[in-house]
Amino acid sequence: MPRVRELSAQALPDLRKHQPRTGRMLNELLTSLAYAESDEGNPEAAVALSREAIAAVTAALGSGHSETISSRSHLVHFLSRAKQADAARQLAEEVLRDARALASPDGGGALVIQAEGRYGNVLLELGEPQAALPHFNAAVELAAKIYGPKNPSRYVWFAGLAATQGRLGDFNALLVTRQRQFEVQEPGIHQARSLTNYARATLAARKVPEALERLRQAVEVTQRYDTGKGSWVLVAQSEYGAALALSGRFDEADRLLEATIPLARKSAKLDSLSTTWNAIGLSRQLQSQWAESERAFREALGNTQTSDGNQKQRAEALLGIGIARLELGQAADAESWLRQADESARKTFVGMMPLRADIEMNLGRALLAQGRNSEAMVPFAAANDYWRDFDATNRCAGLAAYWSAQGHLAAGAGKEARVELARAIDILGTSALPGDVRQARHARQVVSKL
């Protein structure tokens, strides 16, 4: 950044003096300087520089020129970073309209790709993922049409599309997008991070066998290519540890995660430490070590904020604390933690998805433990319906069926309970996790008495 400012200070006076002849060069320099200011955390300065760049290129080329429209598209980004949402939205709409008007009859053009993606980003930041979705789809598909399906230029718009699908809870589409994003990358840091994102999404979908192998590969690839400041290696390792624990390989998981903690404390990647503590908490939880689990999840929670743009790590920590409190016999306290987890998850995920379904199921457990049987059936049904629709043979579907059955039993609905218990037995009976096996055994005992 100091070098950029030094060069700019030397060149800017002459470029400004000889406008409009120097407008194109001035636009490029001011835009580059604006990005540098934005990256340094100076969004207002970036906006001012970008506005000057637009004025310069407009004077040189006119308002309808592609370079002018592109310069205005950059301003959309800077306005978003400066939290000027309304101004960003209005300008993004105008830029997209003008880019489409300038494009060829078949709708092509790099400018349209940029405008579609930028408008999608603005809408996503405004909390309108459904409205953002068609714009990211358009950016991705038009980029494939112009540059070819394997061109890495689609990377940035795949990221926006994946974020939108995740917020909407469309995990089937999310997994497809993360896979496509990974497959367009050549070996290197972008490929490593794309694979890590793909593997993490697979684990978030609770598809453990697939996630285990993808995360193993992600650890290997990130260790090879992602070695600088802010490396994703520790996040990949932590998620791999969680997948090992979910596979019943507790000794391996615990060794890996304990070794990761001191490194995560020093990491420049902000979610490394919370991800690692959440994975440790999960491993302890799956081994029924409730007090140790709660301590780890509280450590994770302490490394998150209510203002975090992505609330996944915070919601997972709150969920873990809630489960621990429930297992330690504190159902009312557990309910409070679980409702906080639900509130946190909804900030990021507007649609039902695996994490939210897990929260619903455990909230039902907390209500049932307090004798609030009719209230418990609402979250039980939400979780059970979700898993039957999304992945009916998943371990989480078995857990949802088991606890839905407990709700039915409390209501005296033996017939409905039998159906859900049968599903739970089929799914959990072959699990590698001791807790699942115990629940399957209990389910068989209950069925034999119905």
Secondary structure, DSSP 8 states (H G I E B T S, - for coil): -HHHHHHHHHHHHHHHHTTTTTHHHHHHHHHHHHHHHHHTT-HHHHHHHHHHHHHHHHHHH-TTSHHHHHHHHHHHHHHHHTT-HHHHHHHHHHHHHHHHHHS-TT---HHHHHHHHHHHHHHHHTT-HHHHHHHHHHHHHHHHHHH-TT-GGGHHHHHHHHHHHHHHT-HHHHHHHHHHHHHT--TTHHHHHHHHHHHHHHHHTT-HHHHHHHHHHHHHHHHHH--STT-SHHHHHHHHHHHHHHTT-HHHHHHHHHHHHHHHTT-SSTTHHHHHHHHHHHHHHHTT-HHHHHHHHHHHHHT--TT-S--HHHHHHHHHHHHHHHHTT-HHHHHHHHHHHHHHHHHH--S--HHHHHHHHHHHHHHHHTT-HHHHHHHHHHHHHHHHHH-TTSHHHHHHHHHHHHHHHHTT-HHHHHHHHHHHHHHHTT-SSHHHHHHHHHHHHHHHH-
